[in-house]
Amino acid sequence: MAMSEFDKKKLIAVIGDEDTCVGFLLGGIGEVKRDQNPPLNFKVFGRDSITSEIEECFRTLVKRNDIAIILINQNLAERIRHLIDNHSVPIPAVLEIPSKDNPYDPSKDSIMKRAKGVIGGDY
């Protein structure tokens, strides 16, 4: 019997600041695959990071078939909002999370916007 794509191990990926990535790595999400390019399921970005590098990281993670969820700091998501808003497939799910320096704002979150459009109401 052939293994379906969903029977295989799936990873959580993180695009975030150093504190966010370190926290999730300490929680055990880190995965290094030598035969994969890039081999990591996380990437650290700071305030001075180039937006095109964030975009490229996001595009790369979205294409990987071993990624089920992409966690991204909301302040970084804002910089690539056009890509996140156009991401319409359920896997990998893209979830925006707060960072230490930037609180979560549900009015900016693309999933919350979609949910509000479906069920209505306030945040």
C-alpha positions as CSV (number, residue, x, y, z in Angstrom):
1,M,0.0,0.0,0.0
2,A,1.4,3.4,-1.0
3,M,1.9,6.1,1.6
4,S,-0.3,9.2,1.1
5,E,1.2,12.6,1.4
6,F,-0.7,13.0,4.7
7,D,0.8,9.9,6.2
8,K,4.3,11.4,6.1
9,K,5.8,13.4,8.9
10,K,4.9,17.1,8.7
11,L,6.7,20.0,10.3
12,I,5.9,23.4,11.8
13,A,8.0,26.2,10.3
14,V,8.7,29.6,11.9
15,I,9.5,32.9,10.3
16,G,10.2,35.2,13.2
17,D,12.5,37.4,15.2
18,E,15.3,35.8,17.2
19,D,13.3,35.4,20.5
20,T,10.4,33.7,18.7
21,C,12.6,31.3,16.8
22,V,14.7,30.4,19.8
23,G,11.5,29.8,21.9
24,F,10.1,27.4,19.3
25,L,13.4,25.7,18.8
26,L,13.6,25.1,22.6
27,G,10.1,23.7,22.3
28,G,11.4,21.1,19.8
29,I,10.3,22.3,16.4
30,G,13.8,22.4,14.8
31,E,14.5,20.2,11.9
32,V,17.7,20.0,9.9
33,K,17.7,18.0,6.7
34,R,21.1,17.8,5.0
35,D,19.6,16.8,1.7
36,Q,17.1,19.7,1.6
37,N,17.9,23.1,0.3
38,P,17.4,25.1,2.4
39,P,17.7,22.5,5.2
40,L,15.9,24.4,8.0
41,N,12.3,24.9,9.0
42,F,12.9,28.2,10.6
43,K,14.4,31.6,9.7
44,V,15.3,34.5,11.9
45,F,14.6,38.0,10.6
46,G,15.1,41.4,12.3
47,R,13.9,44.9,11.8
48,D,16.7,45.5,9.3
49,S,16.0,42.4,7.2
50,I,15.3,42.9,3.5
51,T,11.7,42.4,2.6
52,S,12.6,40.4,-0.5
53,E,14.4,37.9,1.7
54,I,11.3,37.4,3.9
55,E,9.3,36.9,0.7
56,E,11.7,34.3,-0.6
57,C,11.7,32.4,2.7
58,F,7.9,32.4,2.7
59,R,7.7,31.2,-0.9
60,T,10.2,28.4,-0.2
61,L,8.4,27.2,2.9
62,V,5.0,27.2,1.1
63,K,6.4,25.0,-1.6
64,R,7.8,22.4,0.7
65,N,5.6,19.3,1.0
66,D,6.9,18.5,4.5
67,I,5.6,21.8,6.1
68,A,2.1,21.7,7.6
69,I,2.0,25.0,9.4
70,I,4.0,28.2,9.0
71,L,4.1,30.5,12.0
72,I,5.1,34.0,11.2
73,N,5.5,37.1,13.5
74,Q,2.7,39.5,12.6
75,N,5.1,42.4,12.0
76,L,6.9,40.3,9.4
77,A,3.6,39.2,7.9
78,E,2.7,42.8,7.4
79,R,5.8,43.3,5.2
80,I,4.7,40.5,2.9
81,R,0.9,40.9,3.3
82,H,0.3,40.5,-0.5
83,L,1.8,37.0,-0.4
84,I,-0.1,36.0,2.8
85,D,-3.4,37.3,1.6
86,N,-3.0,35.4,-1.7
87,H,-2.1,32.1,0.0
88,S,-5.4,30.2,-0.3
89,V,-4.5,26.5,0.2
90,P,-5.2,25.0,3.6
91,I,-1.8,23.3,3.9
92,P,0.5,24.7,4.8
93,A,-1.6,26.8,7.2
94,V,-0.2,30.3,7.8
95,L,-0.7,31.6,11.3
96,E,0.3,35.0,12.5
97,I,1.7,35.3,16.0
98,P,2.8,38.1,18.2
99,S,6.4,39.0,18.9
100,K,7.9,40.3,22.1
101,D,8.0,43.8,20.8
102,N,4.8,43.7,18.7
103,P,1.4,42.7,20.1
104,Y,-1.0,40.7,18.1
105,D,-3.7,42.7,16.2
106,P,-6.5,40.5,14.9
107,S,-7.7,43.2,12.5
108,K,-4.5,42.7,10.5
109,D,-4.6,38.9,10.5
110,S,-5.7,37.4,7.1
111,I,-7.3,34.4,8.7
112,M,-9.3,36.6,11.1
113,K,-10.4,38.8,8.2
114,R,-11.6,35.7,6.3
115,A,-13.4,34.4,9.3
116,K,-15.1,37.7,9.9
117,G,-16.2,37.7,6.3
118,V,-17.8,34.3,6.7
119,I,-19.4,34.7,10.1
120,G,-19.5,38.4,10.5
121,G,-19.1,40.2,13.8
122,D,-16.3,42.2,15.5
123,Y,-12.9,41.1,16.7
